[in-house]
Amino acid sequence: MGMALAALTMAALAAEAGGGEAAVVPANRAELRLMRKAAAFRQRRVIYNDDGDDALIDNRIGEPGLSTREAFLAGRIAGIEGTQCDAVFYCAHQCFGRCLYNTQVGEVFSTTDRAGQEVGFSKNAIPRLIEEGTDPLAVVVEHCHANGIEAFWSMRVNDTHDAGSAWSSPFQFSQFKKDHPEWLMGTREKRPRHGGWTAVDYTVPEVREFAFRIVEEVCGNYDVDGIEFDFFRHPVLFKRHAMGEAVGQAELDMMTDLFRRVRAMTEAVALEQGRRPILVAVRVPDSLEVCRYIGLDVERWLREDLVDILVMSGYFRLNPWTTSVDLGRKYGVPVYACLSETRVRDAEGAAPRRTLECYRARAMNAWDSGANGVYLFNYFHPESVLWSELGSRETLAPLDKVYTTAARGLGNLRGYIAGGERFLNRPILNPAHPRPLAPGATEQAELLVGEMLPKQNAPRVTLQLRIKGIAAADAVAVAMNGAALDTGLKTGDWLEYAMDAGLVKHGANTIAVTLAEGAEGEVVWDDLLLWMRHGAR
């Protein structure tokens, strides 16, 4: 890179970061691409995915003293200013064609159906904002930029919330789908083996063309810093996959060609409008094998420079975070660890996984793997302390945490991918993935701890195991990294062990459980929690 171009790139990044300089724009495609590469690595400690429901249900429309704009922002956005949240990915496209912004290509999400009947979204801010000359996407972009925060538009690539049984599902069904039922994966009566029946089939050229025009319109009309293709909403894209068959090279090529068109379009728009680069992010499974299985040739996209940002995992995580980080480093793109809400169905198992302590431990492990930041999905609490905690190892270090082997479980893996657990490449222990214990035999679990515990003022460490089928705690012997633990305290199915913090290693820890000889009945070990309590600091 020449000195002049390097200076231009750094000035552009300073302007994007709120440095107060005038916006710097590229003069040609070569400059644009260099600036794009640099912009991809802009600091994003925490990314906030707002899935757009705030435009429909979570704003405060009707509250005295609040304008429509203020009421909308008060729902989920206002409050993250000045935290470690550096980017908002705002989902303003749902159910393939239902748009939460002023669109000529898709369909504005209104408060009435085609017959003019009210559909129940009494807090829908979209019509009011449009009447006032703006819309939710424009308001989010303006608010973020005014506060030094990036704003991405996020597209749910094949959202099927309209296939559900909720009262709102029929009203989320887009006009595009009503006009072309033959392009869907099935019908309400004849459903596909995988995914929702309302998913569109991307083998249809008109489907891909409509998706492209939706993206093109947003890039041309809104000052977004980037766009995100969210493939976890929902990960069934082609009819062959939906019907239980493997997709082929033809489907892979179709999606790659769509991404080539998107890349060319984003570059053209940036040059024509004299603006900074428009980045392309994807949220995809953290397994290249699974991505190819569902029709996404992610590694090819990276080789061809079609993607700038990788957001990895969603409903499920199949590999250690280091697998994703290594992929990003191989191709020179940043990787963000998606910390979705827990998908563990068991109430006792889900409760600790919803805590601040669990989010902190998950974030610490992600940072320890080398991830460029963390990405929160389905976490709509702008007042939460997490926005000021998760963005660095330093802020996380002195805080209470709970580590577990599988914070979200396997979610909908089996529902979306036949035999999906064959792609699982990391050890999991949780209520949906238990270990049977045999008399006299030892079972081991690996637990990652992403921090080095201090020798001075070390935290109080408590190990909790849930073992069903034993009458007393001494029916099992437990060891941590080879060191035997004293008999635990039994409460219900839980065994609790207060232990020396010095037994916990930075990185992989081994917990071994041995069932006593002669034990009778079915005994199952189905959960593992390691609590770090630093106390008030």
Order of alpha helices (4+ residues) and beta strands (2+ residues): alpha-alpha-beta-alpha-beta-beta-beta-alpha-alpha-beta-alpha-alpha-alpha-beta-alpha-alpha-beta-alpha-alpha-beta-alpha-beta-alpha-alpha-beta-alpha-beta-alpha-beta-beta-beta-beta-beta-beta-beta-beta-beta
